[in-house]
C-alpha cells in the first residue's frame, strides 16, 4: 500500500484512534470498533453487491465481516494513487484447527448454513458475478494442457533432475486420471439449482472460532457457481492434511448434508472435484513457472507426499463414489 492508511480512512465517517500493520491489511482501532483496511482489486459494482450480501447474511444470524461505506455511501475508498481499498469489521478468533475433527466438521456445517442463508437473498443477482456453467470443465481442460506442456518440456531436456524424473515417472498415471475426470465432467448437464453464492476461498484460515460463534471471513473471492465448489475446496485441503482419512471425509459430506441436503447431481460434482489430481497439477505448475535452474527440495517433498497418499485418496474416492448413487 502506497498511501498512508490515515489518508484513506479520512473518507469514512469514523474517528481513528490508532492504526497497526496486520497481515495484508491495516488493523484500525476506531470509535466504531476495530476495522481492517485492505487493498481491493475488484470493481465498485462487485463491492456493492458483496456489501449487500454480507449485510443480509449477518441479519440472518451468521457472523461475517461487513463492509463499511464511505461518506459518499460506497463500500470502496480510492487512494491518491488510484489504489482501491475496502474497510471491514475486524473479526478475531482462532483459525480452524486442521487436526481437530470437531472443528473441521463444525466448519463444514457453518458453510452449509451460509449457503442456505444466501439462497434466500431477495435482491437481484447481477450477471457479472455469475460463473460460466462450463467453468470447471474449461479449468480442467486448461490444467490438462498445462500438464502436457510440462511433460514435453521435461522430456526435451537432456539432463533431468530428481524432481523431473519423479514427475515423468508418474505422468501417465495422473494425467490419465485427469483426462478421465474431464471426460466425465463434459458429459454432465448443468442445472440451475446447483449454482449459488459461494465464498470462493473457503479454507481453515477463513473460518474463525470464537467462544460461542463461528465466523466466516475474507469473502473477496466470492462467486456464483456450484455450491459444492466451496465444500470441495475445504475438503481437499483438510483431507491432504489428514492423509485422506476416509472416515473424516464421509463425516464432512454427512455433516454438510444434515444442514443442507445434497442432491445426487451435487454429489457427483463433488466426486469429480475431488477425483481430479489437483495437487499433481499444482506442483507441476509451480515448477514450470519457477526458476528451473534451481529445484526446491520442497517440490520433491510435496510430490513424494502426494504420491504416497494416492492409495488412501483412491480408497476415499471409491467410498465417495457410492454416495453418488444416493
LINHU-V826889 format. One line per field, one symbol per residue. burial: + if it has 24 or more other ideal C-beta (glycine too) atoms within 12 Angstrom, else -. A space follows every 50 residues. Layout:
# LINHU-V826889
burial: ???
This chain:
# LINHU-V826889
burial: +---+--++-++-+-+--+-----++++-+---+++++++-+-+-+++++ ++++++++---+++++++++---++++------++++++++---++-+-- --+++++++++++++++++-+-------+-+----++-++--++-++--+ +--+--------++-+++-++--++-+++-++--+--+-+---+++++++ -+++-++++----+++++++++++++++++++++++++++++-+++-+++ +++++++-++-+---+++++++++++++++++++++++------+---+- -++--++-++-++--++-+++-++--
